[in-house]
Amino acid sequence: MFEKTVTSGDAPLLDIEGLTLRLPDHAAARPILDGVSLRVGRGETVGLVGESGSGKSVACRTVLGLLPQGSRTEGAVRVAETDVLGLGPAGLRGIRRRQVAMVFQDPRASVNPMRRVGDFLTEGLRLLGMSKKQAPARAEELLAEVGIRDPRGALRRFPHQFSGGMLQRVVIAAALAGNPALLLADEPTTALDVTTQAEVVGILRRLQVRHGTGMLFVTHDLELAAAICDRIYVMYAGRIVESQPAAALFEHPRHPYTAGLLASTPRLEADSEPPRAIPGRPVSLAEAPEGCAFAERCAFAVERCRTEVPALVHDGPAAVACLRAEEGILT
């Protein structure tokens, strides 16, 4: 078991409030993100889950100012009380170097295949102010910290000489080089086999506990999120539809979409039911439903659901955007 170092009384490391993001493309009938609000505290692991196209990765990338070209935003994205959306190039570079780091889904997209791993790591360390002599030694320490044997030898290798899991460890080492307070993990285990996935998740959690880092963990796998996260936000069609502490959400989902995600996840227990896919397809950007965006896929939808947009209603540590949630439809 990992020991938590959450200090929820402090100001959050990450505070996204009412974030709406629109594209200039006339074919986009609705925002990519619509009023998204979420928080990550120091030492806390927060999950952001949903199907592909729900807006998870876009929400994650806004924290680093990685916005689609020509996009327009409303709301705020605060990192340690600094609104990222108001920063220029120099301010964003400062955030990326010292306060926030990101681990992407495909590690091979993060490195130059023509350069050695040592060059990749030491270049970043030099930008952080280390000398030419200090950087290689620190790079070795980082590789050892993420569990790579013979770190000195690893510095001389090229990316193609690493497996996907080993290269993801290199990318994690690079992300942690500046001792960031906040780590963004965007589907960091999706491209890996189950065994390697568990190893990478274990590394992330150990390093997080050791350094007191806050982490926003983006995934489509609710079981994985429930296993490592303190709290979980569920996103559908660019909106947060539910948030709860991880254990409570896994045991008692309050939104039909969350229940559908759980039902579609295979279980290992002998007496478990076979997985059931959520019917229909996710809403595209070209569609702008009048009411609840999930209504056409929801077994509990009534006529009201197709005409009225549900607000996100908070109830203690939980929140749900469903017009019928109080009726106990999932119990």
C-alpha positions as CSV (number, residue, x, y, z in Angstrom):
1,M,0.0,0.0,0.0
2,F,1.1,3.5,-0.8
3,E,0.9,6.1,2.0
4,K,-1.0,9.3,1.0
5,T,0.5,12.7,1.5
6,V,-2.5,14.7,0.6
7,T,-2.8,18.1,2.2
8,S,-6.2,19.2,1.1
9,G,-6.3,22.2,3.4
10,D,-3.7,24.0,1.2
11,A,-4.5,25.8,-2.0
12,P,-4.7,23.2,-4.9
13,L,-1.8,22.7,-7.2
14,L,-4.2,22.7,-10.1
15,D,-7.5,24.5,-10.1
16,I,-9.5,24.3,-13.4
17,E,-12.6,26.4,-13.1
18,G,-15.4,26.7,-15.7
19,L,-13.0,25.9,-18.6
20,T,-14.7,26.2,-22.0
21,L,-12.7,25.7,-25.2
22,R,-14.1,26.3,-28.6
23,L,-12.5,25.8,-32.1
24,P,-12.9,28.3,-34.9
25,D,-14.0,25.5,-37.2
26,H,-17.6,26.1,-38.3
27,A,-18.1,22.3,-38.4
28,A,-17.8,22.2,-34.6
29,A,-21.3,22.7,-33.3
30,R,-20.3,22.5,-29.6
31,P,-17.2,23.3,-27.5
32,I,-14.5,20.7,-27.1
33,L,-14.6,21.5,-23.3
34,D,-17.8,22.9,-21.7
35,G,-17.5,24.4,-18.2
36,V,-15.0,21.9,-16.9
37,S,-13.9,22.3,-13.3
38,L,-11.5,20.1,-11.4
39,R,-8.8,20.3,-8.7
40,V,-5.7,18.4,-7.8
41,G,-4.1,18.9,-4.3
42,R,-0.5,18.4,-3.2
43,G,0.3,14.7,-3.0
44,E,-3.0,13.7,-4.4
45,T,-3.8,11.5,-7.4
46,V,-6.8,12.5,-9.3
47,G,-8.3,10.4,-12.2
48,L,-9.9,11.8,-15.3
49,V,-11.8,9.1,-17.2
50,G,-14.0,8.7,-20.2
51,E,-14.2,7.2,-23.7
52,S,-12.0,8.4,-26.5
53,G,-13.1,11.8,-27.8
54,S,-14.6,12.9,-24.4
55,G,-12.1,15.7,-24.0
56,K,-9.8,14.2,-21.4
57,S,-6.5,14.8,-23.1
58,V,-7.4,18.3,-24.3
59,A,-8.3,19.2,-20.7
60,C,-4.9,17.8,-19.5
61,R,-2.9,19.7,-22.2
62,T,-4.5,23.0,-21.4
63,V,-2.5,22.9,-18.1
64,L,0.6,23.4,-20.2
65,G,-0.9,25.9,-22.5
66,L,-1.0,23.3,-25.3
67,L,-4.2,24.6,-27.0
68,P,-5.5,23.8,-30.5
69,Q,-4.5,26.5,-33.0
70,G,-7.1,29.3,-33.1
71,S,-9.0,28.0,-30.1
72,R,-10.9,30.4,-27.8
73,T,-11.1,29.8,-24.1
74,E,-13.3,30.9,-21.1
75,G,-12.7,30.2,-17.5
76,A,-9.4,29.7,-15.7
77,V,-6.6,27.1,-15.5
78,R,-4.6,27.9,-12.4
79,V,-1.3,26.2,-11.5
80,A,-0.3,27.2,-8.0
81,E,-2.7,30.2,-8.3
82,T,-1.2,31.4,-11.6
83,D,-3.7,31.4,-14.5
84,V,-1.9,29.6,-17.3
85,L,-4.4,30.9,-19.9
86,G,-3.1,34.4,-19.4
87,L,0.6,33.6,-19.8
88,G,2.8,34.3,-22.8
89,P,5.5,32.0,-24.2
90,A,8.1,32.9,-21.5
91,G,5.7,32.3,-18.7
92,L,4.6,29.0,-20.2
93,R,8.2,27.8,-20.5
94,G,8.7,28.6,-16.8
95,I,5.6,26.5,-15.9
96,R,6.7,23.6,-18.0
97,R,10.3,23.6,-16.7
98,R,9.7,24.0,-13.0
99,Q,6.2,23.4,-11.9
100,V,4.4,20.9,-14.3
101,A,5.6,17.9,-16.2
102,M,3.7,15.6,-18.6
103,V,4.0,11.9,-19.5
104,F,2.3,11.1,-22.9
105,Q,0.7,7.9,-24.0
106,D,3.4,7.0,-26.6
107,P,7.0,7.4,-25.3
108,R,8.4,7.1,-28.8
109,A,6.6,10.3,-29.8
110,S,8.5,12.1,-26.9
111,V,12.0,11.4,-28.0
112,N,14.2,12.0,-31.1
113,P,15.0,8.5,-32.6
114,M,18.2,9.9,-34.0
115,R,19.7,11.0,-30.6
116,R,20.9,8.9,-27.7
117,V,18.9,8.8,-24.5
118,G,21.7,10.6,-22.7
119,D,21.4,13.5,-25.0
120,F,17.7,13.6,-24.5
121,L,18.0,13.7,-20.7
122,T,21.1,16.0,-20.4
123,E,19.7,18.6,-22.7
124,G,16.7,19.1,-20.5
125,L,18.9,19.2,-17.4
126,R,21.1,21.8,-18.9
127,L,18.1,24.0,-19.6
128,L,17.3,23.7,-15.9
129,G,20.7,25.3,-15.1
130,M,22.9,22.2,-14.6
131,S,26.5,22.3,-15.8
132,K,27.9,20.1,-18.5
133,K,29.6,18.0,-15.9
134,Q,26.6,17.8,-13.5
135,A,23.9,16.8,-16.1
136,P,25.2,13.3,-17.0
137,A,25.5,12.3,-13.3
138,R,22.0,13.6,-12.6
139,A,20.7,11.7,-15.6
140,E,22.1,8.5,-14.3
141,E,20.4,9.1,-10.9
142,L,17.1,9.7,-12.6
143,L,17.3,6.5,-14.6
144,A,18.2,4.5,-11.5
145,E,15.3,6.1,-9.7
146,V,12.8,4.7,-12.3
147,G,14.3,1.2,-12.1
148,I,16.6,1.0,-15.2
149,R,19.6,-1.2,-14.6
150,D,23.0,-0.1,-15.8
151,P,21.9,3.6,-16.1
152,R,25.3,4.7,-17.4
153,G,25.1,2.2,-20.2
154,A,21.4,3.2,-20.9
155,L,22.6,6.8,-21.5
156,R,24.6,5.6,-24.5
157,R,21.7,3.8,-26.2
158,F,19.2,5.0,-28.8
159,P,15.5,4.9,-28.3
160,H,15.0,1.9,-30.6
161,Q,17.2,-0.2,-28.3
162,F,14.6,0.1,-25.5
163,S,11.3,-1.7,-25.1
164,G,8.1,0.4,-24.8
165,G,8.0,-0.1,-21.1
166,M,11.7,0.8,-20.6
167,L,11.4,3.9,-22.8
168,Q,8.4,5.0,-20.9
169,R,10.6,4.9,-17.8
170,V,13.1,7.1,-19.5
171,V,10.3,9.6,-20.3
172,I,9.1,9.5,-16.7
173,A,12.7,10.2,-15.6
174,A,12.8,13.2,-17.9
175,A,9.5,14.5,-16.6
176,L,10.7,14.4,-13.0
177,A,14.0,16.0,-13.8
178,G,12.8,19.4,-12.7
179,N,11.2,18.1,-9.5
180,P,7.7,19.3,-10.6
181,A,5.0,19.8,-8.1
182,L,2.4,18.5,-10.6
183,L,2.6,15.5,-12.9
184,L,0.2,15.1,-15.8
185,A,0.0,11.5,-17.0
186,D,-2.0,11.2,-20.2
187,E,-2.8,7.5,-20.8
188,P,0.8,6.6,-19.9
189,T,0.2,2.8,-19.9
190,T,-2.3,2.3,-22.8
191,A,0.4,1.1,-25.3
192,L,1.9,-1.3,-22.8
193,D,1.2,-4.9,-21.9
194,V,-0.5,-5.6,-18.6
195,T,2.6,-6.6,-16.7
196,T,4.6,-3.6,-17.9
197,Q,1.6,-1.4,-17.2
198,A,1.6,-2.5,-13.6
199,E,5.3,-1.8,-13.3
200,V,5.0,1.7,-14.8
201,V,2.0,2.6,-12.5
202,G,4.0,1.4,-9.5
203,I,6.9,3.6,-10.5
204,L,4.7,6.6,-10.9
205,R,3.0,6.1,-7.5
206,R,6.3,5.5,-5.7
207,L,7.9,8.6,-7.1
208,Q,4.8,10.6,-6.4
209,V,4.7,9.5,-2.7
210,R,8.5,10.1,-2.4
211,H,8.4,13.6,-3.8
212,G,4.9,14.6,-2.6
213,T,3.9,15.3,-6.2
214,G,0.3,15.9,-7.3
215,M,-0.8,13.8,-10.3
216,L,-3.7,14.1,-12.8
217,F,-4.0,10.6,-14.3
218,V,-5.9,10.4,-17.6
219,T,-7.3,7.0,-18.6
220,H,-10.2,5.2,-20.1
221,D,-9.8,2.4,-17.6
222,L,-12.0,3.0,-14.6
223,E,-10.6,-0.1,-12.7
224,L,-7.1,1.3,-13.1
225,A,-8.2,4.7,-12.0
226,A,-10.0,3.2,-8.9
227,A,-6.8,1.3,-8.0
228,I,-4.5,4.3,-7.9
229,C,-6.5,7.5,-7.6
230,D,-7.9,9.3,-4.5
231,R,-10.7,11.0,-6.5
232,I,-12.1,10.5,-10.0
233,Y,-13.8,12.8,-12.5
234,V,-15.8,11.3,-15.3
235,M,-16.0,13.2,-18.5
236,Y,-18.5,12.8,-21.4
237,A,-18.8,15.0,-24.5
238,G,-16.5,17.7,-23.0
239,R,-18.3,18.0,-19.7
240,I,-17.8,16.6,-16.2
241,V,-20.7,14.3,-15.5
242,E,-19.7,12.8,-12.2
243,S,-17.0,13.1,-9.5
244,Q,-16.5,11.1,-6.3
245,P,-13.8,9.6,-4.1
246,A,-12.4,6.6,-6.0
247,A,-13.8,3.9,-3.8
248,A,-17.2,5.4,-3.6
249,L,-17.5,5.9,-7.4
250,F,-16.4,2.3,-8.1
251,E,-18.9,0.8,-5.6
252,H,-21.8,3.3,-6.1
253,P,-21.7,5.2,-9.4
254,R,-24.4,7.8,-9.6
255,H,-24.4,8.7,-13.3
256,P,-25.6,6.1,-15.9
257,Y,-22.5,6.8,-18.1
258,T,-20.2,5.9,-15.2
259,A,-22.2,2.7,-14.5
260,G,-21.9,1.9,-18.3
261,L,-18.1,2.3,-18.2
262,L,-17.9,0.0,-15.2
263,A,-20.2,-2.6,-16.8
264,S,-18.0,-2.6,-20.0
265,T,-14.9,-3.4,-18.0
266,P,-13.9,-7.2,-17.9
267,R,-13.6,-8.7,-14.4
268,L,-11.4,-11.6,-13.3
269,E,-13.8,-12.8,-10.6
270,A,-15.4,-16.2,-11.5
271,D,-18.9,-15.1,-10.6
272,S,-18.7,-11.7,-12.4
273,E,-21.0,-10.9,-15.3
274,P,-19.6,-10.6,-18.8
275,P,-18.8,-7.1,-19.9
276,R,-21.6,-5.1,-21.6
277,A,-20.8,-2.4,-24.1
278,I,-22.5,1.0,-23.8
279,P,-25.0,1.1,-26.7
280,G,-24.7,3.7,-29.5
281,R,-21.7,6.0,-30.1
282,P,-20.2,9.0,-28.4
283,V,-21.4,12.5,-29.5
284,S,-19.2,14.1,-32.1
285,L,-18.1,17.7,-32.2
286,A,-20.5,18.2,-35.1
287,E,-23.5,17.4,-32.9
288,A,-25.0,19.7,-30.2
289,P,-27.8,17.9,-28.4
290,E,-30.4,20.1,-26.8
291,G,-30.5,18.2,-23.5
292,C,-28.3,15.7,-21.9
293,A,-25.5,14.6,-24.3
294,F,-25.8,11.0,-23.0
295,A,-29.6,10.7,-23.4
296,E,-29.6,8.8,-26.7
297,R,-27.4,6.1,-25.1
298,C,-29.0,6.0,-21.7
299,A,-31.4,3.3,-20.7
300,F,-32.9,5.6,-18.0
301,A,-33.6,8.7,-20.3
302,V,-37.0,10.3,-20.4
303,E,-38.3,13.1,-22.5
304,R,-37.0,15.7,-20.1
305,C,-33.5,14.4,-20.5
306,R,-33.6,15.2,-24.3
307,T,-34.6,18.9,-23.7
308,E,-32.9,20.0,-20.5
309,V,-29.2,20.1,-19.9
310,P,-28.4,18.7,-16.4
311,A,-26.3,20.9,-14.1
312,L,-23.5,19.4,-12.1
313,V,-25.0,19.2,-8.6
314,H,-22.6,18.8,-5.6
315,D,-23.4,16.7,-2.6
316,G,-20.5,16.7,-0.1
317,P,-17.5,15.1,-1.8
318,A,-19.6,13.9,-4.8
319,A,-21.1,15.6,-7.8
320,V,-23.3,14.4,-10.6
321,A,-24.9,15.9,-13.7
322,C,-28.0,13.7,-14.1
323,L,-31.7,14.8,-14.0
324,R,-32.7,11.5,-12.5
325,A,-29.8,10.8,-10.1
326,E,-31.9,11.6,-7.0
327,E,-34.5,9.0,-8.0
328,G,-32.0,6.2,-7.2
329,I,-32.2,4.8,-10.7
330,L,-28.9,2.9,-10.3
331,T,-29.8,1.1,-7.0
